[in-house]
Amino acid sequence: MDFAAVPKLNDVNIEGRRVLVRVDFNVPIANGKVVDDTRIRAALPTINHLINSESRVILMSHLGRPNGKTEPEFSLEPVAARLAELLDMGEVMLTDSCVGDGAKNVVQNLREGRVALLENLRFHAGETANDPQMAKELASFCDIYINDAFGTSHRAHASTVGITEHVRDKAAGFLLENEVKSLGALMGKVARPYVAILGGAKVSDKINIIKNLLDRVDMLIIGGAMANTFAAATGGKLGKSLVETNKLPLARDLIARANTKGVKLLLPSDSVIAATSGSTDTMVVNSKEVPNDMAAFDIGPVSAKTFDEVIGKAGTVLWNGPMGMFEKPAFSDGTMAIAKAIAGSAAFSVVGGGDSVAAVRKSGLERGFDHVSTGGGASLELLEGKILPGIAALIGK
């Protein structure tokens, strides 16, 4: 995809016009309050730019999976309240529905420099079905359409793809533009050595990205439970560790591909093990010698030190996936060590994927990264070399 061809927010005349923005406000909510407003804050540069330009700002998002039904627990009301606080304005008007007469009246009466939020898009089955009628009705609310929801741009939905067929002026918001610029940079000429760090539970979840990266990187570090499958594929004894036994041939094939392409593939040499994931009674063993009654839940200190040294010499670093069950204190050291190593390196660094991004935020080292992606599945698919429908729709592809 030619990312340079994607129209940008600064390319369109927005002053005084009705601007409909697809944002990603799919945030955690508890007891009627937003628990983590990171995604809301990420959209503020675009929203504030529109407000300052005296645009009439209409925002739309999904929340959770209500499966086409109106479910009060998935209402965007808490989001509207938190957004009003962040914008320091009296009220962000929330419509009763994302389509229909109620939404239409709110949009028609919206003053310049004010903000309205359409109720949850997924209260209507037409959103995920990319229903043409729903897309057309959403488009009728605006003069300009802005996609600033990178996290949903890998889905061909009414609010990301269908709507673009009914709006002449469309562009990427600042968040989407930054995501495409930063992640797209990894697909071109980069500073060497280029080191990719992949973790997570399953090799099957990362097959395509591994294959794509083997044509680009100089070194590939594998951690997390997926490293168990690679260890087992090379003769390791993994005890009760999670191993995708049906993917052992694939793991051996990927190791062979890396060798053929001259890519150094690094696996953990030691692991933190325990009887169960809930245990705090841990020990460190050779990654290929896990006792029969134990399981590996994190990389060990020797592996962390080795990976740290590699990262320290890198020119470019991509990280996707934790090194272990970082959400549990007993198995968080490996992932935190990787976060610290990347944040302290001089390399151009990008982290993508929900769990690894959560780990970075938990570490408090977010500012040490050049780019922290807001899109889990979207960032993964982009790095796999796929064309994201929501981005392609902006340039008519």
N, C-alpha and C positions, 0 to 999 in steps of 0.2 A: 504494500500500500504506500502511496505517495503521501506521507504525513504533511508535507509542505502544502499540499492542495486543500487541506482542511481549512475552511474559513474560520477566522477568529473573531472574538467579540469586538475587538478594536476595529474590525473591518466594516462593521455595520453601523448605520445611523440609528441610535436608540432614543434620542432625546424626545421626551413627551409621548413615546409610542407604547403600545401594550406589548410587553415582553413576557412570553411564557417560558419558564426555565424548568427543565427536568433536573431535579437535584436528587441526591441519595441521602434521605433522612431516615434510613432504616437503622434506627438506633435502639439500644436497650432501654426499656422502660420498666420501672418497678414502683408500685404504690402511686401510680399516676404522675410520676416524675421521670424526667430523662436522667438516666444513670451515667451515661457517657455521651457528651455532646461533641466529640471529636469531628464527626462527619458534618455536623451543623456548622461548626467553626470553619471547616475546610471550604465551605461554600460562601462564606462571608465576603471575601474579596469581590466575587462576581455580583453578589446581591448589593453590596455597598456602592459599587461602581454604577449599577443601574439606578439606585436611589439618588445618588449624587447627580445623575444625568436627567433627573426628573422623569424617569420612565414610570410606567404603571406596571408594577412587578407582580406577576402571577407565578407562584411556585407550585410544582406538583411532584409527588413522591409516592413510593409504596412504603409499607411497614409490615413486616412479618409475612405470614402466608394465610390470609383469611379465605383463600380459595374461592374468590368471587362472591363472597357473602359479607354482609355488613356485620362485623363483630366489634362491639364496643371496646374490647381490650386492645384492638389494633387501630383505634382512632388516633389521628395525628394531633389531637387537642393538646397533649403535653408538649409536643414538638413546637406547636404554634406559640405556646406560652414561653418556652425557653428561647425561641428565636426572637421574640419581642424583647426579652431581657437582654440578649446579646446585641440587638440592634439599638437598644435604648429608645424604643418607641412605644407609645402607649398600648398599641394592639396590632397584632397580625391577624387579620380576619380569616377565620377558617370556615370554608363553605360546608354545607350539609352533605354535599356529594361532589364528586369530581366532574360530573356532567349533570345536565338538567337545568331547569329554570332557576333554581336557587343559586347555583354556581354562576349562571349567566348574569343574573341580577347583580351579584357581588362584583363581577368583572366589569360590567357596564358602569357601575357607580364608583369604581376605584379611582381615586384622585392621583394626580402626578406625584411621584415621590413616595407613594404608599405601597404596602405589600399585602398580598392575599395568598393564602395557602389552600389549595384544593384538598378535599378529604381523600383519604387513602385510595390510590388508583386501583389497587387489587381488591377493593370491595366490588369491583365489576370484572366478570370473567373476560370481557372484551380486551382488557389490558394485556394479559399474558397470551391471549389468542391473536393479538395484533389485529383486532377487529377493525375493518375499514370505517365503519360508521362511528365507532368511538373515537378513532383517530381524527376523523373529519370534525367531530364535535369539539374535541380538544383544540384543534387548529383554529376553529372559529373564534376562540377567545383571544387570539393574538394577532399582532402585525409581524412579530419576529419570534422565532423559536430558538432557544439556546439549550444545548445539551451540556450540562455540567455534572452529569452523573456517570463518571467513569465506571463505577462499580456495577452498573447495570447495562453498560454499552455492549456487553457480549450477548445480550438477549434481544431478539427481534420482537419487541413489544410495541403496542400502539403508541406509547409515549416516547419511544426511542427511535422507531423506524417508520411506522405507519404515518405518523403525524407529518413527517418531512415531505410527503407527497402532496400535502395541502397547504404548505407555507412556502412562499417564495424566498423570504430572507431567513436564513438559518446560519448558525455558527456554533463553535465550541466555546464554552465559558473558560474562565481562567484556570479552574481546577483541571478540567479535561485537557486543556492545552498543555499544562505543566506535566500531566501524566504522560501524554503522548510524546512530548519532547524528551522527558527523562528516560522513559522505557524505550522509546524509539532510538535513543542514543546508543543503547546496548546492542542494537541490531546493525549498527554501522561500524565505522572505524573507532576503536577505543584505545585507551592507554594500556600498554602491556606491562606485566602479565595480567591477563584477564582471568580472574578466579570466580567460579560459581560455587555456591554452597547450597546444597539441597538437603532438606530434612523432611520430617513428617512420617506418617505411618506406613504408607504403601508405595511400592515401586509402580504399581499399576496406575496410581494417580499422577505420576510424573514421567511416564514413558515418553510422551511427545516432547516435553521440554528437555529431557535428557538428550534425546536424539538430535534436537535442534541445536542445543548448546555444544554438542560434541564437534560441530562444524565451526564454532566460534571461539570457544575458550581455550586457555592454555592448561588450566588445571580445574578438576571437578572434585569437590569434597562432598562426600555422602555421609549423612548422620541420621539421627532419629531411628525409628523402628525399621525404616526401609534399609538401613545399613545391615540389619540382621539378615535380610534376604541375600544381600551380596556376600556376607560372611559365610552363610550356609552354602551358597553356590560355589564357594571356593574351599569347601571341606570343613568349615567350622562346626562346632557343636554348640547349639544355642539354647539348650535346655527348654524352658517353657516360654522363651521369648517369642514375640510375634514374628512369624516368618511366613511369607507367601510361598508356600511350597510349589504351587503351580506356576510361579514366576521364576523359578531357579534357572531354567534354560534361558529366559530372557535376560536375567542378570549376567549370566556368563557371556551372552551375546554382546551386551552393552560393554562389558569389560574388554572383550576382544575388539569392539569398534573403537573404544578409547585408545587402545594400544596401536591399532592400525593408523589412527589419525594423529598419533603423537600427543595425545592428551593424557596428562598424568592424573590418574584417578586415585584419590586418597580415601581410605576407609579408616574408621576408628581402630586403634590398636588395643585400647582398653575400654571397659564398660563399667558403669555403676549398676550393680545388680541387687535384687531383693526377691523375697519369696512372692510378694504381691505388690501391686502398684500402691496399695495403701500402707505398706510397711515403711517404717523409718529405720529399720535395722538393715543397713546397706553394707556392701563391700565392693572393692574394685578388683576385677579379674581381667585376664586376657580376653579380648572380644570374641575369640574363637573357642574359648574354653569355659562356657557357662555351665555350671552344674545342672543336672537333670531336674532338680526341684527349684530352680531359680530362673529369673528372667532379667534381661537387660532393659533398663529404663532411661539411661542417659549415657553420653560419652564420658570417658574417664579423664583424669587430670593430665595424663601423658598426651592423649589425643588432643585435648584442649590446647596444650602448650604447642604441639606440632602445628595445629591449624592456625594458632595465633602468629607463629613465625611466618607461615605462608602468606597470611593476610597482610602482615606488616610489610611485605615486599611487593604487594600487588599494586597495579596501576588502576585496575577497575575491579570492583567486587559486586556481585549479585547474590543476594541471600533470599531463599524461599524455603521456609519450613524449619521448625525447631529441631534441636539436637536430641531432645528427649521430652519427657512429661514435665515441662517447665512449670506448669500450673501447680505442681506439688513441690514444696521446698526441698525435699530430699533428692529431687531429680532435676533441679533447675540450674545447677552450677554450669553445666556444659553450654546450655543456651545463653546464659548470661555472659559467659566467657567469650563466646562468639560476638555477641552484641558489643562488649567492651573492646574487643580487638578491632572490629570494623570501625567503631566510633573513634578510636584512637589512631586509625591509619590515615595516610595521606591520599589513599585511593578515592576515585569517584565511586561512591557507594549507593546502591539502590536496594531497598528491601521491599518485597511484595509477598502477598499471601496473608490471610487473616491471622493465623497463629503466630507467624514470625513478627508481624507488625505488632500484635498484642505483646509479644515478648520484648520488643524494643521499647514500647511504652512502659512496660513494667520495670524495665531496667533504668528508666529515666534518662536514657542516652539518645533520645530522638534527634536532638539538635546536632549530634555527631554524624548523622547520615545526610547525604546530599539529597536523597529523595526517599520518602516513605509513602508507598502507594496506598490509596484508599480502596483499591479494588482487589479482592482476592482472586476469584475466578477470572475476572477480566484481565488482570495483570498476567496470570498464568497463560491464558490463551494468546495474549499478545506476544509473549515471549516464546510461545510454541510456534509463532510465525503465522497465526491465524488472522484473518481479517475480521475485525469486530463490526457487527452489523450497525450498531449505533453510530460509529465513526464513519463507516462507509456511506451511510445514509446522508450525512452532511455534505458529501461531495458528489452525491448522485451515483454511487457505484453499486 
